Amino acid sequence: MAEKQRFVSDMTLRQAVAAGARALSTGGIEEALLDANLLLAHVIGGDRLTLVRDVNRDLTAAELDDYSKLIDERNERKPTSRIIGRRAFWSLELQISDAVFDPRPDSETLIAAALAHMPNETGNYVIADFGTGSGCLLLAVLVERPGAWGLGLDYSHASVQQAMENARNLRLCDRARFMVGDWGEALSGSFDLILTNPPYLTAAETKYVDPEVRCHDPRLALDGGDDGLSSYRALAPHLHRLLKPGGQAVLECGYWQADHVAGILTSAGLRIAETHPDLAGIDRCLCAAKE
C-alpha cells in the first residue's frame, strides 16, 4: 500500500497539481498528472480550466487536507471517476455510483457503430439497451439522435435508479425510460437498435484484472461465467425476437471473443454485419443484423 500523502501548507494550485502528480506517479498510477488535475478540480469545486486560469491561487488548509486524502484513495487504486462520482463518456458527463459499471472509452466504439446504423439524425428510431448500468450507451445515442426513443433494462434496481438520475440531468426523461429486467425476458415489441455491453470476463479473469476493476466494479457487471460467454447465450434469442427486420444489435465483447460471440449470434438466426475495433485495434464491437 502506498504511503499516506500529506502536503505542506501554502501551496498554489500549480504546486498542488505537481505534488499530487508526483505522489501518484510514485504510487504507480499511470495517468498521474491527469488524475491529479481531476482530483484537485473536484476539491475546489471547479474544473481543469479553473486550475489553468487560477494557477497561482493559494489553497486553504482544509482544501489541502481534502486533496491529500483523495490522493491517498487514488494510490489505493480506487478509480478517480469513483472518487469524484462522475465519468466523462462520449459527449456526456455522467454520475456514477458503486452500483454501476464505470464506463470505459472502449465502449464508445458501440456509439459510433450505432449512429452509423441510424444515419437519419431526426429519425424516430426505437432503441433498447440491455444491462444499461449508468445508462451511458442509451443516453449517448439519444443525445445524438433527437428523434429517437429508448428503453434501458438492468437486473439491478440501484443501476436503474442511477440511469434515471443521469437521464434527468441530461434532460432526456421524455425520451428515455428505464426498468428492471433480465436480458429482455419479459419484454415485447420491436426495436430498430439494441445496444448491450454484457459481462464478459471469464471466472478466472475476474481474479486477475486491475484492482480498479476487480475491487470497484460490480461483480454482476463483470462475470460472464466460466468461459465469459454466458450472457451472450442468454441474450441471443431475445435479440432475434425483439429486433425489427433490418434492425441491428450492437454488442461489446472481450479481446478474444469476437469469433465466439459471432457464432452464438449466427446460431440464433442473426447475420454478422460488421465488426469494429477499439482504439487499440482489438475487435471490440459486433453488429448483428436481423434480415
C-alpha positions as CSV (number, residue, x, y, z in Angstrom):
1,M,0.0,0.0,0.0
2,A,1.3,3.5,-0.9
3,E,2.5,5.7,1.9
4,K,-0.1,8.2,3.1
5,Q,0.4,11.6,1.5
6,R,0.4,14.9,3.4
7,F,1.1,18.2,1.6
8,V,2.9,21.2,3.1
9,S,0.9,24.3,3.7
10,D,0.8,27.4,1.5
11,M,0.6,25.6,-1.9
12,T,-0.8,27.2,-5.0
13,L,-2.9,25.2,-7.4
14,R,0.1,24.8,-9.7
15,Q,2.2,23.4,-6.9
16,A,-0.6,21.1,-5.6
17,V,-1.1,19.6,-9.0
18,A,2.7,18.9,-9.4
19,A,2.9,17.5,-5.9
20,G,-0.2,15.3,-6.4
21,A,1.1,14.0,-9.7
22,R,4.5,13.1,-8.1
23,A,2.7,11.2,-5.3
24,L,0.5,9.3,-7.8
25,S,3.4,8.5,-10.1
26,T,5.4,7.2,-7.1
27,G,2.4,5.0,-6.3
28,G,2.4,3.5,-9.7
29,I,-0.6,5.4,-11.2
30,E,-0.1,5.6,-15.0
31,E,-2.1,8.8,-15.7
32,A,-0.8,10.6,-12.6
33,L,-1.0,14.2,-13.9
34,L,-4.5,13.8,-15.4
35,D,-5.8,12.3,-12.1
36,A,-4.1,14.9,-10.0
37,N,-5.8,17.6,-12.1
38,L,-9.2,15.9,-11.8
39,L,-9.0,15.4,-8.1
40,L,-7.8,18.9,-7.3
41,A,-10.6,20.4,-9.5
42,H,-13.1,18.3,-7.6
43,V,-11.7,19.6,-4.3
44,I,-12.0,23.3,-5.2
45,G,-15.4,22.9,-6.9
46,G,-14.1,23.9,-10.3
47,D,-12.8,22.2,-13.4
48,R,-9.5,21.7,-15.1
49,L,-9.9,25.2,-16.8
50,T,-10.1,26.6,-13.3
51,L,-6.7,25.1,-12.5
52,V,-5.2,26.9,-15.5
53,R,-7.0,30.2,-15.0
54,D,-6.2,30.5,-11.3
55,V,-2.9,28.7,-11.3
56,N,-1.4,30.9,-8.6
57,R,-4.4,30.8,-6.2
58,D,-3.4,29.5,-2.8
59,L,-5.3,26.5,-1.4
60,T,-6.7,26.7,2.1
61,A,-5.6,24.2,4.7
62,A,-8.9,22.4,4.5
63,E,-8.6,22.1,0.7
64,L,-5.1,20.7,1.0
65,D,-6.2,18.2,3.6
66,D,-9.1,17.0,1.4
67,Y,-6.8,16.8,-1.6
68,S,-4.2,14.7,0.2
69,K,-7.0,12.3,1.3
70,L,-8.2,11.9,-2.3
71,I,-4.6,11.3,-3.5
72,D,-4.4,8.6,-0.9
73,E,-7.6,7.0,-2.2
74,R,-6.3,7.0,-5.7
75,N,-3.0,5.5,-4.6
76,E,-5.0,2.7,-3.0
77,R,-6.3,2.1,-6.6
78,K,-9.7,3.5,-6.3
79,P,-10.6,4.9,-9.7
80,T,-10.6,8.7,-10.0
81,S,-14.1,8.5,-11.5
82,R,-15.4,6.7,-8.4
83,I,-13.7,9.2,-6.1
84,I,-15.3,12.2,-7.7
85,G,-18.5,10.4,-8.6
86,R,-18.7,11.1,-12.3
87,R,-17.3,10.0,-15.6
88,A,-16.9,11.7,-19.0
89,F,-18.3,9.4,-21.7
90,W,-18.8,10.3,-25.4
91,S,-20.0,13.9,-25.1
92,L,-21.7,13.4,-21.7
93,E,-20.8,13.9,-18.0
94,L,-22.4,11.0,-16.2
95,Q,-22.9,10.4,-12.5
96,I,-21.7,7.0,-11.3
97,S,-22.1,5.1,-8.1
98,D,-20.8,1.8,-6.6
99,A,-23.9,0.1,-8.1
100,V,-22.9,0.6,-11.7
101,F,-20.1,-0.3,-14.1
102,D,-17.7,2.5,-14.7
103,P,-18.0,3.3,-18.4
104,R,-14.7,2.9,-20.4
105,P,-13.6,4.7,-23.6
106,D,-13.6,1.3,-25.4
107,S,-17.4,1.3,-25.2
108,E,-17.6,4.5,-27.3
109,T,-16.9,2.2,-30.2
110,L,-20.5,1.0,-29.8
111,I,-21.9,4.5,-30.0
112,A,-20.1,5.2,-33.3
113,A,-21.4,1.9,-34.8
114,A,-24.9,2.6,-33.5
115,L,-25.0,6.1,-35.1
116,A,-23.8,4.7,-38.4
117,H,-26.8,2.3,-38.4
118,M,-29.1,5.3,-37.8
119,P,-28.0,7.8,-40.4
120,N,-31.1,10.0,-40.3
121,E,-30.4,12.4,-37.4
122,T,-34.1,13.2,-36.9
123,G,-35.4,9.6,-37.4
124,N,-37.9,8.2,-35.0
125,Y,-35.7,5.2,-34.0
126,V,-36.7,2.9,-31.2
127,I,-33.8,1.6,-29.1
128,A,-33.2,-0.9,-26.3
129,D,-30.2,-1.1,-24.0
130,F,-29.7,-4.3,-22.1
131,G,-27.6,-4.2,-19.0
132,T,-27.9,-0.4,-19.1
133,G,-25.9,0.4,-15.9
134,S,-25.3,4.1,-15.8
135,G,-27.4,4.5,-19.0
136,C,-24.2,5.6,-20.8
137,L,-24.9,3.8,-24.1
138,L,-28.5,4.7,-24.5
139,L,-28.2,8.3,-23.4
140,A,-25.2,8.9,-25.6
141,V,-27.2,7.7,-28.7
142,L,-30.3,9.7,-27.7
143,V,-28.3,12.9,-27.4
144,E,-27.0,12.4,-31.0
145,R,-30.4,11.3,-32.4
146,P,-33.0,13.8,-31.0
147,G,-35.9,12.0,-32.7
148,A,-35.2,8.6,-31.1
149,W,-36.7,7.0,-28.0
150,G,-35.1,4.3,-25.8
151,L,-35.6,1.8,-23.1
152,G,-32.9,0.7,-20.7
153,L,-33.0,-2.5,-18.7
154,D,-30.8,-3.7,-15.9
155,Y,-31.0,-6.5,-13.4
156,S,-30.0,-4.1,-10.6
157,H,-32.6,-1.8,-9.1
158,A,-29.8,0.5,-8.0
159,S,-28.4,0.7,-11.5
160,V,-31.8,1.7,-12.9
161,Q,-32.1,4.5,-10.3
162,Q,-28.6,5.7,-11.4
163,A,-29.5,5.7,-15.1
164,M,-32.7,7.6,-14.3
165,E,-30.8,10.2,-12.5
166,N,-28.4,10.6,-15.4
167,A,-31.4,10.9,-17.8
168,R,-32.8,13.7,-15.6
169,N,-29.5,15.5,-15.5
170,L,-29.3,15.4,-19.3
171,R,-33.0,16.4,-19.7
172,L,-33.7,13.1,-21.6
173,C,-36.5,11.8,-19.4
174,D,-39.1,12.4,-22.1
175,R,-37.2,10.0,-24.4
176,A,-35.6,7.6,-22.1
177,R,-37.3,5.0,-19.8
178,F,-35.6,2.5,-17.5
179,M,-36.9,-0.7,-15.9
180,V,-35.6,-3.7,-14.0
181,G,-35.3,-6.7,-16.4
182,D,-33.2,-9.7,-17.3
183,W,-32.0,-9.5,-20.9
184,G,-35.4,-8.8,-22.3
185,E,-37.0,-11.8,-20.7
186,A,-40.4,-10.1,-20.2
187,L,-40.1,-7.6,-23.0
188,S,-42.2,-7.4,-26.1
189,G,-42.3,-5.1,-29.1
190,S,-39.7,-4.4,-31.8
191,F,-36.6,-2.2,-31.9
192,D,-34.5,-0.6,-34.6
193,L,-31.4,-1.0,-32.4
194,I,-30.4,-3.0,-29.4
195,L,-27.3,-2.0,-27.5
196,T,-25.5,-4.1,-24.9
197,N,-22.2,-4.3,-23.1
198,P,-22.8,-7.5,-21.1
199,P,-20.4,-9.0,-18.6
200,Y,-17.8,-11.0,-20.5
201,L,-14.8,-11.8,-18.2
202,T,-14.3,-15.4,-17.5
203,A,-14.4,-16.6,-13.9
204,A,-10.6,-16.8,-13.9
205,E,-10.1,-13.3,-15.5
206,T,-12.2,-11.6,-12.8
207,K,-9.4,-12.6,-10.3
208,Y,-6.6,-11.0,-12.2
209,V,-7.9,-7.8,-13.7
210,D,-6.6,-4.5,-12.4
211,P,-7.7,-3.7,-8.8
212,E,-9.5,-0.6,-10.2
213,V,-11.8,-3.1,-11.9
214,R,-11.7,-6.1,-9.6
215,C,-12.3,-4.2,-6.4
216,H,-14.7,-1.4,-7.5
217,D,-16.8,-2.5,-10.5
218,P,-19.9,-4.6,-9.5
219,R,-19.2,-8.3,-10.0
220,L,-22.5,-8.6,-11.7
221,A,-21.2,-6.3,-14.5
222,L,-18.0,-8.3,-14.9
223,D,-18.6,-12.1,-14.6
224,G,-19.5,-13.8,-17.8
225,G,-19.4,-17.3,-16.4
226,D,-16.7,-19.9,-16.7
227,D,-16.0,-19.1,-20.4
228,G,-17.1,-15.5,-20.4
229,L,-19.9,-16.2,-22.9
230,S,-22.9,-17.0,-20.8
231,S,-24.5,-13.6,-21.2
232,Y,-24.3,-13.8,-25.0
233,R,-26.0,-17.2,-24.9
234,A,-28.8,-15.7,-22.8
235,L,-29.1,-12.6,-25.0
236,A,-29.1,-14.0,-28.5
237,P,-32.6,-15.4,-28.6
238,H,-34.1,-12.1,-27.3
239,L,-32.1,-10.1,-29.8
240,H,-33.6,-12.1,-32.7
241,R,-37.1,-11.9,-31.2
242,L,-37.1,-8.2,-30.4
243,L,-35.3,-6.7,-33.4
244,K,-37.3,-5.3,-36.3
245,P,-36.5,-6.8,-39.8
246,G,-33.4,-4.7,-40.8
247,G,-32.7,-3.9,-37.2
248,Q,-29.3,-4.4,-35.6
249,A,-27.8,-5.4,-32.3
250,V,-24.6,-3.7,-31.3
251,L,-22.6,-5.7,-28.8
252,E,-19.4,-5.2,-26.9
253,C,-17.1,-8.2,-26.4
254,G,-13.8,-9.1,-24.9
255,Y,-10.4,-9.1,-26.7
256,W,-10.5,-12.7,-27.7
257,Q,-14.2,-13.3,-28.1
258,A,-15.4,-11.8,-31.4
259,D,-15.5,-15.1,-33.3
260,H,-17.1,-16.9,-30.4
261,V,-19.8,-14.3,-30.0
262,A,-20.4,-14.2,-33.7
263,G,-21.0,-18.0,-33.7
264,I,-23.6,-17.6,-30.9
265,L,-25.4,-14.8,-32.8
266,T,-25.5,-16.6,-36.1
267,S,-26.8,-19.7,-34.4
268,A,-29.7,-17.6,-33.2
269,G,-30.6,-16.5,-36.8
270,L,-28.7,-13.2,-36.9
271,R,-26.2,-12.1,-39.5
272,I,-22.9,-10.5,-38.6
273,A,-23.0,-7.2,-40.5
274,E,-19.8,-5.6,-39.2
275,T,-17.0,-5.8,-36.6
276,H,-15.4,-2.6,-35.2
277,P,-12.1,-2.3,-33.5
278,D,-11.5,-0.2,-30.5
279,L,-8.7,2.4,-30.2
280,A,-6.2,-0.4,-29.5
281,G,-7.2,-2.2,-32.7
282,I,-9.0,-5.0,-30.8
283,D,-12.3,-6.3,-32.3
284,R,-14.5,-4.8,-29.6
285,C,-17.9,-4.3,-31.2
286,L,-20.1,-6.7,-33.2
287,C,-23.1,-5.5,-35.3
288,A,-25.6,-8.3,-35.8
289,A,-28.5,-7.8,-38.2
290,K,-31.9,-9.3,-38.5
291,E,-32.9,-10.0,-42.1
